[in-house]
Amino acid sequence: MHKLLTEIRNCKVCNEFLPNIPRPIVQTSASSKIVIIGQAPGQKVQNSGIPWDDASGNNLRGWLGVGKQAFYDENIFALIPMGFCFPGIGKSGDLPPRPECAPLWHQQLLESMKEVKLTILIGQYAQKYYLKDNSKKTLTETVKCFDEYLPDFLPLPHPSPRNNIWQKKNSWFKESVIFTLQNIILPHIDINYEH
């Protein structure tokens, strides 16, 4: 795993397409229990080098019911984006994750982890890649039918503050999806971690 992570962190495959010097962002270990597959780091995360080190990360930790100490424990959480570097900004927000990363690195990472209990798929890119034809017509439908994908996968919307309106419109999300998510994760969190 150490060798693989070193290779990923030195990857420059997308160099010519990126707005910054490549700085692949990933957190994982051979003993990770929960895999979180997101989209791609934003500029703030690209600058800090810490995955989910932004407002979206705060929301995500709230959904999971964990504090930063547990979240950044690679023996609990593997944090793997679809695109490992910030892809740049488009007309309506960040560009999609670079398509090279997932085919190049994901399978190798996942094969190196033998204790995974759940893979959380955040956003449409991760859901289309992993659920393929089993994903529904819309992200909302896919998330609403989350129990169809258990015990292997659990689809979530992106935890961006921009999606707060979506959460208010879809009260079932907190009542059903987040409730289930926290019940799956809680047994893997050391009681000594702060929440």
Long-range contacts (C-beta under 8 A, 24 or more apart in sequence): 1-28, 1-29, 1-30, 1-112, 4-105, 4-108, 4-109, 4-112, 8-84, 8-105, 8-109, 11-84, 11-101, 11-104, 11-105, 13-100, 13-101, 13-104, 14-83, 14-85, 14-98, 14-100, 14-101, 17-87, 17-88, 17-98, 18-85, 18-86, 18-87, 18-88, 18-98, 19-86, 19-87, 19-88, 19-89, 20-46, 20-85, 20-86, 22-85, 23-49, 23-85, 24-84, 24-85, 24-101, 25-49, 25-50, 25-51, 25-79, 25-81, 25-84, 25-85, 26-51, 26-79, 26-80, 26-81, 26-84, 26-109, 27-51, 27-72, 27-74, 27-77, 27-78, 27-79, 27-80, 28-74, 28-78, 28-79, 28-80, 28-109, 28-112, 28-113, 29-74, 29-75, 29-78, 29-113, 30-112, 30-113, 30-114, 30-115, 31-75, 31-113, 31-114, 31-115, 32-74, 32-75, 32-76, 32-77, 32-78, 32-113, 32-115, 32-116, 33-75, 33-76, 33-77, 33-115, 33-116, 33-117, 33-118, 33-188, 34-76, 34-77, 34-78, 34-116, 34-117, 34-118, 34-119, 34-120, 34-185, 34-188, 35-77, 35-78, 35-80, 35-110, 35-113, 35-116, 35-118, 35-119, 35-120, 36-60, 36-77, 36-78, 36-79, 36-80, 36-119, 36-120, 36-122, 37-80, 37-81, 37-82, 37-106, 37-119, 37-120, 37-121, 37-122, 37-126, 37-130, 38-79, 38-80, 38-81, 38-82, 38-122, 38-123, 38-126, 38-158, 39-81, 39-82, 39-83, 39-94, 39-96, 39-97, 39-122, 39-123, 39-125, 39-126, 39-158, 40-81, 40-82, 40-83, 40-84, 40-85, 40-86, 40-87, 40-94, 40-96, 40-97, 40-98, 41-81, 41-84, 41-85, 41-86, 42-86, 42-94, 43-86, 43-89, 45-86, 46-85, 46-86, 51-79, 51-81, 52-79, 55-160, 55-161, 56-158, 56-159, 56-160, 56-161, 57-159, 59-159, 59-160, 59-161, 60-122, 60-159, 62-159, 63-156, 63-159, 63-178, 63-181, 63-182, 64-181, 64-182, 64-185, 65-182, 65-185, 65-186, 65-195, 66-185, 66-189, 66-193, 66-195, 67-193, 67-194, 67-195, 69-193, 69-194, 70-189, 70-190, 70-193, 70-195, 73-193, 76-188, 76-189, 78-109, 78-113, 78-116, 80-106, 80-109, 82-125, 82-126, 82-129, 96-125, 97-125, 102-129, 117-151, 117-184, 117-188, 118-151, 118-152, 118-153, 118-154, 118-184, 118-185, 119-152, 119-153, 119-154, 120-153, 120-154, 120-155, 120-156, 120-181, 121-153, 121-154, 121-155, 121-156, 122-155, 122-156, 122-157, 122-158, 122-159, 123-156, 123-157, 123-158, 126-155, 127-155, 131-155, 140-166, 140-170, 143-173, 143-177, 144-170, 144-172, 146-176, 146-177, 146-180, 147-180, 150-180, 154-180, 154-181, 154-184, 156-181
